[in-house]
Amino acid sequence: MKNFVWGILLISIIIGCKMKENADLIIVNSKAYTVDSLFSVQTAIAVRDGKIMETGSDEDILGKYKSDNVIDLAGFPLYPGFNDAHCHITGLGMGLGRVDLRGATSYKEVLERLVKRHKESSPSYLEGDGWNQTLWEEGDDFPDNKELSRLFPDIPVILYRIDYHAVIVNDAAIRALGIYPGDKSIPDGEAIMQNGTFKGVFLENTAERFRQVLPVPDKNEYSRLLLAAQQECFRNGLTSISHAGEDAEVIEVMEELNASGELKLRTDIWLTPNQATLSKYSQPFSRGRIRIGTIKLFADGALGSRGALMIEPYSDMPQTKGIPVIGANEFDSLCRWAAEREFQVAIHCIGDAANRFALDTYAKYLDEGNDLRWRIEHAQIIAPGDLEKFGKYRIVPSIQPTHATSDMLWADERIGDRLRNAYMYKELLDQLGWIPSGTDFPVEQVNPLYTFFAAVSRRNLDMVPQGGFQMENALSREEALRSMTIWAAKASFEEALKGSLEPGKYADFVVLDKDIMTLDEDSIPAVKVLKTFVNGELVYSN
Ligand SMILES: [Zn+2]
């Protein structure tokens, strides 16, 4: 009898070994937050053909699967790949090409950084950003552009101040724009003068005009920018994004990168509605790493510049209520276009009047209990009584937690007591029971851990204010993690494909050097990405 039992056992071990399934990749010895419905934690994952076969304990997974590629993570934490639910990848790419002038301690150093870039790549123009003359040893007067024009006599050079409200430009840039001293097109005070000539420093609208002198990138340039931005995403642990508005020309480049396999970042591209996009993309689709099924609209502008549309006037400028960006008829007809084609609508709304306008217009097209997932981007200031409309019409509020911590120190000047109706992330979450989050990069930094930190701690990176800003609207760590993984996926109808580590979903995950679910809060912003995997492929390793 004893021999018989041993025999059976031996046979089952042999069968067991033979029956081990092949995996392309096995991860063991990790602390893997699956972000499934139970928020369960496992140690091992088996991957094949870009998808998760199974998660479980090391014993389970190594008992059932074998692979030539087994990675022991030595206990490091692993999460579903992060998904930025609202950002601008093209803008990120364009910014990456600029010479970074942040932290320069003299104007001389600014010029040296420009010369270095020029030697490396001999570009047809130079753009830089981040200079701050208050840090310069020459003193905090604006410099003149003589040396800049001497160093770069032929190509336009445009250098944005750290707040983007001023530029230093060379004479070639001024010539290209075609302005001259005394030019009536320059509002008072926007050109700094020196002995009757331009000093080379311009402010506000005139500063903004200099962008016109730069060449519009061609297709090759766009693909170079997009791939650089993609790598920046991987470096930050992002494996998916929603790209909030694009024209047909750039979407075409993205489609080419998708077809060639170079686009690896899962990219949900929203259409900027115009003749070209709406005629070309009249049906939602997913192909490879691209999904198209959303149009992007704007109801108003930004709060900082008093462009946000308010029901009552601004507290610090009682003659204005902001600037409407879309008319009711146009908004209505685009909603109809979307409803007829099963597209999502996503509309930028900052002010309480903008949010009310969007909620009430959406309500005409959305039945109670619908699952069309029309979105309001930012959903920043919501008048009392309007909040419930999100729940009633199943409208998705799409939030950027770092906007709260960027704006909180000055927003009360603009809106006074109405600040208590702003950045209400927890109350918005409670409307549907889920909420997607993002950064709106390059407006904010790419790093999704800053989103996580801002959502949870409601403080900026200087750890201000103590105790956090309007903490009743903080998210829990689990909610914050869900908002940047499974809920972000849900906001683009992709929750069955990604956003959690479950069998059949894409093997998209990120390994961090510390566990953001248990780490002391103040240390979260310094957490580093160690590895990023998309479709089971290692796309970034630190
Ligand atoms: Zn945006």
Residues whose N, C-alpha, C, O or C-beta is under 5 A from the ligand:
A	BS01	ZN	A244 D440
